[in-house]
Amino acid sequence: MPRKPELKGRAARLARLFPAGRAKAARTPFVLLVVLLLGGGLIGLLVLNSALSEGSFKLADLQKRTQNLTDEEQALQRDIDAYSSPDALQRRAHELGMVPGGDPAFLDPDGTVRGVPGAASPAPAVFEGPPAPESLELTPPPGLPAASAPAVRRPSGGRVPAQRPLRLGSPRPRLRLVGLALGLVLAVFVVRLLQVQAVEASAYAAKAEVNRYVVHTLAAERGGITDRDGVALAVSEDAYDITADPTMFSAKQLKIADGPERAAALLAPILGQDQAALVKKLRPADKNSRYARLATRQTPQVWKQIKDLKSALAQKTGTANVLAGVFADPSSQRVYPNGDLAAGILGWVNAEGQGGGGIEQMLEKQLAGKNGKIRYAQSGGREVPTAGSAETPAVPGSDVELTIDRDIQWAAQDAITQQVKKSKADRGYVVVQDTRTGQILAMADAPGFDPNDLSKADPAALGNAAVQDAYEPGSTAKVMSMAAVLQENAATPLTHVVVPNRLHRGDRLFQDDVDHATWDLTLNGVLAKSSNIGTILATGQLGKTQPQANQVLYSYLRKFGIGGYTGLHFPGETPGILAPPQKWSTSQQYTIPFGQGFSINALQAASVYSTIANGGVRVQPSLIRGTKGPDGRFTPAAKPEETRVVSAKTAKSVAEMLESVVDDEQGTGISARIPGYNVAGKTGTANRVDPATGRYRGYTSSFAGFAPADKPRITVYCAIQNATSGGYFGGQICGPIYKKVMEFALKTLQVPPTGAPPANLPVAYKP
């Protein structure tokens, strides 16, 4: 199953945060948590704002107190300035009434009296006051630390300049700006949260689902195919795809330089692959590649061998485990227990696990079943057990039971394979059919192929040539011409027919396969000796004119199933070629009665003889007996369609005429005699159209018949294309095959001889 694309960036983060499915129930607590966090953040901001406001108030109070101190300092400075003037003390003294009238006297620190009458200096003494202090210490007001009260230095000029008051900026604008910014950020988060969780919740949940939840296909078990007795012809078994992680074979990982070479040397004989090819896979050009498929659909035994080697290497101390990076992916393998037996019927399963031909393709829907799926949450490539999972179980495919009998199929396939090799022919086919039910008991062709190993198969051999090859049937088709003549009362088996050595019709001069003088034959003798000229003369009686005769013959050919599909619905089946009588060429008007100028497939030819054997009723050929569903209930196939072609009387007469082909010494099919049984049959040898060039080259040799002739049960048809070694006449190379297969089928189905004497219809007459 193709892996779903992984999301990246924002979608991947959303996948982890917002799961879908069952996780929808967990979304509400998450939203509440986010809302609580956002609410808590808002409350925290409010608390912070209150704290900052309180600090702002304290700071303003300090600024106010500082301003008061500054004002007091300035007042003190003014007082100092006032008291520092020369006349300040005298003026103050006068204000207080401390200075008496007259000149005052002053006592200096050294004991000299100034201003006393009679002193040396009549000048009045002036009171200068005490010396000015160098600095004035200000006592800070209560509550303010002493260190914070500045010492006011008196300038040398005696006047302290006024200091500029200290003013601090207000924090309120900054607090408002910060609060606004935080509010905007939180608003953005809230809006985004509402968008993700409410407005676009479904869309984001779907995106998250792609990455968080994975879906794996549960392959349905493919139904089996059996023969009519329940013998397995195709089954599905456990298998493994052998894979590797190339990064685990690097020199850095294994501490050795030739890790891939050592691993390939161990794996090559087990997997049956080239060692150099394995090394190339284990050391890819892409150094970051972590996956390489070494082999597909290997048996459990193969994987067990590899595991045992891995364990042995892991237990060896001091030795690098060069197989540590080899793994196995479970899969299934279609197995055909009988090898190439019935391969043309069964077909094969391709690399995608789908039917690629035959019944596997024809009944793909029933055999494949319905795949299931499992969906689960994953993290880092591993399943999250607590997240739960949803599983839709796979529905196994139905088992198919064919009409084929494995033993008869083996006998037919063995016989045709040997003869094709012996005759060095291009191809050959054998069809065995139950005359009463139309069921196909065997349908073999050679050369064949083994569906277990298509790599060794010849592409030209794939398929089922018995229904896919179209060819001119030759004299085996004369049975339809005779049936038409008898059904139209144009003649009887005993009607005299003068057969000349040559017959001129239209633009051609016709002759039989052997040069002969004029034959005086009955209509039965014409069929027994397979005379082309006699057949042309007989079918000419089907109408007053040749076009009328052509139309009548065409209608019977169509009733026998020529020019149309058999109803088997087999992949690649050809309907053959039969042009309408209006398009018959001059030569076709006379060649079609003896089997040249139109084409059929082998199953159509067998069906013609089964129709005669079944009393003139054509039963549509069938290959499926029924299906068994997963519940074990068997469902029979629909009843095949039946069509009456000729009357029972006509069919019996034709059957008696066919006995003469085998029983009469003048017949062409004496090689098909079976002791104890009355056998009806007909040989055929036709010019063959080479499919490659479209020109006539070689021959189509055939034999068709049924047994017992007086109470038919089994029809066998054989054809060989372009025999190049030995004989090429149908009676020579196909008669023995017919006998061998028919004998085996009669014994297998336990069909007893009837004991009735042969018809012994006359072949010739005396004029």
BELVEN-V9305 format. One record per residue. N is the residue number from 0. RES is the residue in one small letter. D_CENTER is the distance of its C-alpha to the mean C-alpha in Angstrom with 1 decimal. Layout:
BEGIN
N:RES:D_CENTER  N:RES:D_CENTER
END
This chain:
BEGIN
0:m:5.7  1:p:7.4  2:r:11.1  3:k:13.3  4:p:16.1  5:e:19.3  6:l:22.4  7:k:25.6  8:g:29.2  9:r:30.5  10:a:27.2  11:a:26.4  12:r:29.9  13:l:29.6  14:a:26.4  15:r:28.6  16:l:31.5  17:f:30.1  18:p:27.3  19:a:26.0  20:g:25.7  21:r:28.1  22:a:29.4  23:k:31.1  24:a:33.8  25:a:34.5  26:r:35.0  27:t:38.5  28:p:40.1  29:f:38.7  30:v:40.2  31:l:43.5  32:l:43.6  33:v:43.2  34:v:45.9  35:l:48.2  36:l:47.7  37:l:48.6  38:g:51.5  39:g:52.8  40:g:52.6  41:l:54.7  42:i:57.2  43:g:57.4  44:l:58.1  45:l:60.9  46:v:62.5  47:l:62.3  48:n:64.0  49:s:66.7  50:a:67.4  51:l:67.6  52:s:70.0  53:e:72.3  54:g:72.4  55:s:73.2  56:f:76.2  57:k:77.6  58:l:77.3  59:a:79.2  60:d:81.9  61:l:82.3  62:q:82.6  63:k:85.3  64:r:87.2  65:t:87.0  66:q:88.4  67:n:91.3  68:l:92.1  69:t:92.1  70:d:94.6  71:e:96.8  72:e:96.7  73:q:97.8  74:a:100.6  75:l:101.8  76:q:101.7  77:r:104.0  78:d:106.4  79:i:106.4  80:d:107.2  81:a:110.0  82:y:111.6  83:s:111.3  84:s:113.8  85:p:117.5  86:d:119.2  87:a:116.6  88:l:118.5  89:q:121.9  90:r:120.4  91:r:118.8  92:a:122.0  93:h:123.9  94:e:121.4  95:l:122.0  96:g:125.8  97:m:125.8  98:v:127.8  99:p:131.7  100:g:133.8  101:g:135.3  102:d:133.9  103:p:131.6  104:a:131.8  105:f:128.8  106:l:128.5  107:d:126.4  108:p:124.5  109:d:127.0  110:g:129.8  111:t:131.3  112:v:132.4  113:r:131.8  114:g:133.6  115:v:136.7  116:p:140.0  117:g:142.0  118:a:139.1  119:a:138.8  120:s:136.3  121:p:137.5  122:a:134.2  123:p:132.5  124:a:129.8  125:v:126.3  126:f:123.8  127:e:120.7  128:g:118.8  129:p:116.8  130:p:114.4  131:a:111.0  132:p:108.2  133:e:105.6  134:s:102.7  135:l:102.3  136:e:100.0  137:l:98.4  138:t:97.8  139:p:94.3  140:p:94.1  141:p:93.0  142:g:89.3  143:l:88.7  144:p:88.5  145:a:91.5  146:a:89.3  147:s:88.0  148:a:91.5  149:p:92.2  150:a:95.5  151:v:97.2  152:r:98.9  153:r:102.1  154:p:102.3  155:s:105.1  156:g:106.6  157:g:107.0  158:r:104.4  159:v:100.8  160:p:98.4  161:a:96.3  162:q:92.6  163:r:89.7  164:p:88.0  165:l:84.3  166:r:81.8  167:l:78.1  168:g:75.3  169:s:73.9  170:p:70.3  171:r:69.5  172:p:67.8  173:r:65.5  174:l:64.6  175:r:63.8  176:l:61.6  177:v:59.7  178:g:59.3  179:l:58.1  180:a:55.5  181:l:54.1  182:g:54.1  183:l:52.1  184:v:49.5  185:l:49.2  186:a:49.0  187:v:46.1  188:f:44.3  189:v:45.1  190:v:43.9  191:r:40.6  192:l:40.1  193:l:40.8  194:q:38.3  195:v:35.4  196:q:36.2  197:a:37.6  198:v:37.1  199:e:33.6  200:a:32.4  201:s:29.4  202:a:28.1  203:y:28.5  204:a:27.1  205:a:23.9  206:k:23.7  207:a:24.6  208:e:21.9  209:v:19.2  210:n:20.6  211:r:22.2  212:y:19.7  213:v:16.3  214:v:13.6  215:h:11.6  216:t:9.4  217:l:11.6  218:a:10.1  219:a:12.6  220:e:14.8  221:r:14.8  222:g:18.2  223:g:20.7  224:i:22.8  225:t:26.5  226:d:29.7  227:r:32.4  228:d:33.9  229:g:30.8  230:v:30.4  231:a:26.8  232:l:25.4  233:a:21.7  234:v:20.5  235:s:17.7  236:e:19.0  237:d:18.2  238:a:17.3  239:y:16.9  240:d:15.4  241:i:18.6  242:t:18.4  243:a:21.3  244:d:22.7  245:p:24.8  246:t:27.1  247:m:28.4  248:f:29.8  249:s:32.0  250:a:35.7  251:k:36.2  252:q:34.1  253:l:35.3  254:k:38.8  255:i:38.6  256:a:37.8  257:d:36.2  258:g:33.5  259:p:30.6  260:e:33.0  261:r:34.0  262:a:30.5  263:a:29.4  264:a:32.6  265:l:31.7  266:l:28.0  267:a:28.5  268:p:30.3  269:i:28.0  270:l:24.7  271:g:26.5  272:q:25.7  273:d:28.1  274:q:29.7  275:a:29.9  276:a:26.1  277:l:25.5  278:v:28.2  279:k:26.5  280:k:23.3  281:l:25.4  282:r:27.5  283:p:25.3  284:a:26.9  285:d:25.4  286:k:27.6  287:n:25.6  288:s:22.3  289:r:21.5  290:y:18.5  291:a:18.5  292:r:16.6  293:l:19.5  294:a:18.2  295:t:15.3  296:r:15.7  297:q:19.3  298:t:21.5  299:p:23.0  300:q:26.2  301:v:25.0  302:w:23.8  303:k:27.2  304:q:29.1  305:i:27.5  306:k:28.2  307:d:31.7  308:l:32.3  309:k:31.1  310:s:33.5  311:a:36.3  312:l:36.0  313:a:35.9  314:q:39.1  315:k:41.0  316:t:43.0  317:g:43.5  318:t:40.5  319:a:37.3  320:n:34.2  321:v:32.2  322:l:29.2  323:a:29.0  324:g:26.0  325:v:23.9  326:f:21.4  327:a:18.8  328:d:15.4  329:p:15.2  330:s:12.8  331:s:13.8  332:q:15.4  333:r:16.4  334:v:20.2  335:y:22.7  336:p:26.0  337:n:28.3  338:g:26.9  339:d:27.4  340:l:29.1  341:a:27.8  342:a:24.9  343:g:25.5  344:i:25.2  345:l:22.3  346:g:20.0  347:w:17.1  348:v:13.5  349:n:11.6  350:a:9.8  351:e:6.3  352:g:8.3  353:q:9.5  354:g:13.2  355:g:14.6  356:g:18.1  357:g:20.8  358:i:20.6  359:e:17.0  360:q:16.2  361:m:19.1  362:l:18.4  363:e:14.6  364:k:14.9  365:q:17.6  366:l:16.3  367:a:12.7  368:g:14.3  369:k:12.9  370:n:10.8  371:g:13.0  372:k:13.1  373:i:15.8  374:r:17.3  375:y:20.1  376:a:22.3  377:q:22.2  378:s:24.7  379:g:24.4  380:g:21.1  381:r:22.6  382:e:22.7  383:v:25.8  384:p:27.2  385:t:29.7  386:a:27.5  387:g:26.0  388:s:22.5  389:a:21.0  390:e:18.9  391:t:17.6  392:p:17.6  393:a:15.1  394:v:16.8  395:p:17.0  396:g:16.9  397:s:20.3  398:d:22.2  399:v:23.5  400:e:27.1  401:l:28.1  402:t:31.7  403:i:31.7  404:d:34.3  405:r:33.1  406:d:36.6  407:i:37.5  408:q:34.2  409:w:35.3  410:a:38.8  411:a:37.6  412:q:35.2  413:d:37.7  414:a:40.5  415:i:38.7  416:t:37.3  417:q:40.8  418:q:42.4  419:v:40.0  420:k:40.7  421:k:44.4  422:s:44.7  423:k:42.5  424:a:40.7  425:d:37.6  426:r:35.9  427:g:36.9  428:y:35.7  429:v:37.1  430:v:36.4  431:v:38.0  432:q:38.3  433:d:40.1  434:t:42.8  435:r:43.2  436:t:39.7  437:g:37.8  438:q:35.3  439:i:34.1  440:l:35.2  441:a:34.0  442:m:32.4  443:a:32.6  444:d:32.4  445:a:33.3  446:p:32.3  447:g:29.1  448:f:26.2  449:d:24.7  450:p:21.1  451:n:21.1  452:d:21.6  453:l:20.5  454:s:21.7  455:k:25.2  456:a:24.9  457:d:26.8  458:p:24.6  459:a:27.5  460:a:27.4  461:l:23.8  462:g:23.9  463:n:26.8  464:a:30.0  465:a:32.0  466:v:30.4  467:q:29.1  468:d:32.4  469:a:35.2  470:y:38.7  471:e:42.3  472:p:43.3  473:g:47.0  474:s:49.6  475:t:47.3  476:a:47.1  477:k:50.9  478:v:50.4  479:m:49.2  480:s:52.2  481:m:54.6  482:a:53.0  483:a:53.5  484:v:57.1  485:l:58.0  486:q:56.3  487:e:58.2  488:n:61.4  489:a:61.9  490:a:62.9  491:t:63.0  492:p:62.0  493:l:65.7  494:t:66.3  495:h:68.0  496:v:66.2  497:v:68.0  498:v:65.6  499:p:67.1  500:n:66.1  501:r:64.7  502:l:63.7  503:h:63.6  504:r:61.3  505:g:60.3  506:d:59.8  507:r:59.2  508:l:61.2  509:f:59.4  510:q:60.1  511:d:58.8  512:d:57.1  513:v:60.5  514:d:63.7  515:h:66.2  516:a:69.3  517:t:69.4  518:w:67.8  519:d:69.1  520:l:66.2  521:t:65.2  522:l:61.9  523:n:60.8  524:g:62.0  525:v:60.1  526:l:56.8  527:a:58.0  528:k:58.9  529:s:55.9  530:s:58.2  531:n:56.6  532:i:60.0  533:g:60.7  534:t:57.3  535:i:58.0  536:l:61.4  537:a:60.1  538:t:57.4  539:g:59.9  540:q:61.6  541:l:58.7  542:g:60.2  543:k:63.4  544:t:61.8  545:q:59.1  546:p:56.8  547:q:57.4  548:a:56.7  549:n:53.4  550:q:52.3  551:v:53.1  552:l:51.3  553:y:48.2  554:s:48.1  555:y:48.2  556:l:45.5  557:r:43.2  558:k:44.1  559:f:43.2  560:g:39.7  561:i:40.2  562:g:38.4  563:g:35.7  564:y:32.6  565:t:33.3  566:g:31.3  567:l:28.9  568:h:25.9  569:f:24.7  570:p:22.1  571:g:24.3  572:e:27.5  573:t:30.5  574:p:33.3  575:g:35.8  576:i:38.5  577:l:41.6  578:a:43.4  579:p:45.6  580:p:49.3  581:q:50.4  582:k:48.4  583:w:49.6  584:s:51.6  585:t:55.1  586:s:53.9  587:q:50.9  588:q:53.4  589:y:54.8  590:t:51.8  591:i:49.4  592:p:51.7  593:f:51.4  594:g:47.6  595:q:47.4  596:g:46.2  597:f:43.1  598:s:39.9  599:i:38.0  600:n:35.4  601:a:36.3  602:l:35.2  603:q:37.3  604:a:40.2  605:a:39.9  606:s:39.7  607:v:43.0  608:y:44.8  609:s:43.3  610:t:44.7  611:i:48.2  612:a:47.9  613:n:46.9  614:g:50.1  615:g:48.8  616:v:45.9  617:r:42.5  618:v:39.7  619:q:36.3  620:p:34.4  621:s:31.8  622:l:29.3  623:i:28.0  624:r:30.4  625:g:28.3  626:t:25.5  627:k:25.7  628:g:23.7  629:p:22.8  630:d:26.3  631:g:27.8  632:r:29.4  633:f:29.7  634:t:29.5  635:p:31.3  636:a:30.2  637:a:32.2  638:k:35.5  639:p:35.5  640:e:37.6  641:e:41.1  642:t:43.3  643:r:46.9  644:v:47.5  645:v:51.1  646:s:53.6  647:a:53.9  648:k:57.2  649:t:55.7  650:a:52.8  651:k:55.4  652:s:57.5  653:v:54.7  654:a:53.7  655:e:57.3  656:m:57.3  657:l:54.2  658:e:56.1  659:s:58.7  660:v:56.2  661:v:55.7  662:d:59.0  663:d:61.5  664:e:62.7  665:q:62.4  666:g:58.7  667:t:55.9  668:g:53.8  669:i:56.1  670:s:53.7  671:a:51.5  672:r:54.2  673:i:53.4  674:p:56.5  675:g:57.1  676:y:54.8  677:n:55.5  678:v:52.8  679:a:52.0  680:g:50.3  681:k:50.3  682:t:49.8  683:g:48.3  684:t:48.5  685:a:47.2  686:n:47.1  687:r:43.5  688:v:41.8  689:d:40.0  690:p:36.5  691:a:36.7  692:t:40.1  693:g:40.5  694:r:44.0  695:y:45.5  696:r:45.3  697:g:45.8  698:y:45.6  699:t:43.5  700:s:45.1  701:s:44.5  702:f:45.9  703:a:45.3  704:g:47.0  705:f:47.2  706:a:49.2  707:p:51.4  708:a:52.8  709:d:55.0  710:k:52.4  711:p:49.0  712:r:46.0  713:i:43.8  714:t:43.0  715:v:42.0  716:y:41.2  717:c:40.9  718:a:40.6  719:i:40.7  720:q:40.1  721:n:42.5  722:a:44.3  723:t:46.2  724:s:48.1  725:g:50.7  726:g:51.1  727:y:48.9  728:f:50.5  729:g:48.4  730:g:51.0  731:q:51.1  732:i:47.5  733:c:45.7  734:g:48.6  735:p:48.3  736:i:44.6  737:y:45.2  738:k:47.9  739:k:45.9  740:v:42.9  741:m:45.1  742:e:47.3  743:f:44.4  744:a:42.8  745:l:46.2  746:k:46.8  747:t:43.3  748:l:43.7  749:q:47.3  750:v:48.7  751:p:52.5  752:p:54.8  753:t:56.6  754:g:59.9  755:a:60.8  756:p:62.7  757:p:61.0  758:a:61.9  759:n:63.6  760:l:63.9  761:p:66.2  762:v:64.6  763:a:67.7  764:y:71.0  765:k:74.4  766:p:75.7
END
